[in-house]
Amino acid sequence: MQQELNFILVNELVVSANDEGLRIGILENRRIVELHHEKTNKLFSVGDICLGRVKKLVPGLNAAFVDIGHPKDAFLHYLDLGPQVMSLQRYVKAVHASENNIRPIGQMKTLPDINKHGKMAQVLKANQFILVQVVKEAISTKGPRLSCEVSLPGQYVILVPFSNEVSISRKIPSAAEKKRLRVLMESIKPKNFGVIVRTAAEGKEVKVLEQDLKDLVTKWEDMANSIVKAKPPKRVLKEEVRTTSIIRDMLQTGFDAIHTDDPDTFEEIQSYLGRTLPDSNKILKFHKGKVPLFESLNLEKQIKASFGKTVTMQNGSYLVIEHTEALHVIDVNSGSKNLRGATLEDNALKTNMEAASEIARQLRLRDMGGIIVIDFIDLKKPENKKALYEHFRDQMKSDRAKHTILPMSRFGLVQITRQRVRPELSIITTEKCPSCAGTGKMQSSILISDDIANNVDFLMKQNKEKVLTLLVNPYVGAFLRQGVWNYPRKWFFQFWRKVKVLDDNSLGFTEVRYINSKGEEIKL
């Protein structure tokens, strides 16, 4: 029984607020596998729908640059227009010119599909306004990438205006279930709307799927109302915040627990769960501790250890990850440890297997996209190469980004293409000394404790703090707590009030945060 329990996967979502926005982590068995930053000042996200204005056409690229309000003009290729772009444009033009009487899509007669091999100038012209959806965020020097094939994702279905097709997720294995869902959607979908049935719809009742579809149609109608008399560039529909979109997209897998320390996020998730999964509100937990949420779950240490050029694994082997403009290169190294009594081939296979699991995690964690080349340790036996390839594919099944994995080449290389819709996440794992600002010279370490003691003395005597909590680097915390007559004990007998010293791995050596009884940080 105990062995079976070890294979149970526990999924958790962690959302923590900071000055820049939200940090969102996805955990599998308390190990972080995805990390997202949702900035409060972010201009555009994948899924946002905008009423833009065509700035210029580029015949050489068969594309157009569109102003959607981003500092960089967004890119729209002819192949991303979609076959029914002319119907979409006519609808948007009619809605934009209307006052109150917006004609439903179902009452419109669709125009013929555009030529697959046509030219952008045959469809668009400069200064024309156009309805577009962001499919890729601005990365490096490139602006956002757009598409006119607008879609609205729901829990169980995705609504596609001006398309009458019904598509079923390939991840639904049962042919009978696929047929049931297809017949059902054909009967309930509105005219001139296409539907993509998601994996989470498997086994769901008619009323549940119909309600999800109605909600998306209402969402589309609300968006249409915002187009009336709108002045481009303007965002007419914002994709749900990253937190709720992750919950929506991972509905089938689900979460065993959701942790957050932000009151607004707590209310938002609570409202979303109440609408979609009424019985799941018990999994939502609000963090009230004085230790930061990521620190309390040991995530800060994991993040520091997982990012950077070198990633160490349990058996002493390690990965070297290099990033270039064209591709990412990952080199697998065995390190100095070898299995006692094992052959070189067995050692190489075991190391490669562990590396494959860690690489699959790294791709999700860093959100690496484009071309990735992995140099595994050489294997001689074909059956071992096949076993490694199959194991790697299994590990990548939990990756929600579209990807393709090629079998190992004769040189021991595995090539991957992975969808990239956001800038790659990069965490600086080296710390700039807050005392010396990188000069290499800092205050004498023996004086750090004196500075802390002086600040505690000031806060207790002048501010009259009843309870004080110090968040410090673990090395400083160990120094302050060492011995029987340590600093917290001294302070208690000096002020007859409690002073807690807690470790925070995210802080530099000389950084200290002072927290009052209300959990608020005291700025000194």
Order of alpha helices (4+ residues) and beta strands (2+ residues): alpha-beta-beta-beta-beta-beta-beta-alpha-beta-beta-beta-beta-beta-alpha-beta-alpha-beta-alpha-beta-alpha-beta-alpha-alpha-beta-beta-beta-alpha-beta-alpha-beta-beta-alpha-beta-alpha-alpha-beta-beta-beta
